[in-house]
Amino acid sequence: MFAWLSENLATILITLGLAAVVVLIIRSMLRDKRKGKSSCGGNCGCCPMSGACHAHTAHPGKAS
């Protein structure tokens, strides 16, 4: 078992590092969602959800 670990140590460390980054990203997204922040860039001109996503706010240059 130690031979397998030593042969695959780099792969294991990279995988653990990437998994940690993914967990931190998801945690940040969940915190932002709880605070009411949006991941939207706010440019509704090319967005297919422009009529539903920000229907409660008026955007400059867009008919409301």
N, C-alpha and C positions, 0 to 999 in steps of 0.2 A: 504494500500500500504506500509506503514512503517513497518507493521508486516512482510510482505513478504520480504522486503529488509533486515530486521534484521535477519530473518531466513536463508537467502541465502547470507549473506554478505561474508562469507569465499569463497564460490563458485564464486561469482562475482569478488572478489579481485584476486583470482587465475587465473581466465579467463582473466582478464585485464592484469595481469602480463605476462601470456603466450603470449597474443596477442602483447604486447609491445616487447617481445623478438623476436617474428617472424618478426615484422616490422623492428627491428634493423638488423636482419640477412639479410633480403631482401635488405635493404638500403646499407649494407656493400657489398653485392654481386653486386649490380648495380654500386656502386662506383668503385669497382675493375674492373668490365667489361669496364667502361668508361676509366679507366687508362690503359687498355690493359693487365691486369693481368689475369691469368688463374686459374681456380679452379682445374685443372688437377694436379695430383701428379707427372707426368713426367715419370712414369714407364709404357712404352708402351708394354712390353712383354706379358701381359695378357689382354690387352685392345682390344675389338672387333673393335674399331675405330682407331687402331694404324696406318693404312695406309692412313687415311683421315685427322685425327686431326692435326698431326704435320708433314705433308708431306713436308713442306718447310724447315725443319731443319733436320740435321743428328744427330742421337743418337749414342753414343758409343756402340759398340757391336752389332749394327744392320746394315745390309747391306742396302746401299742407292742406 
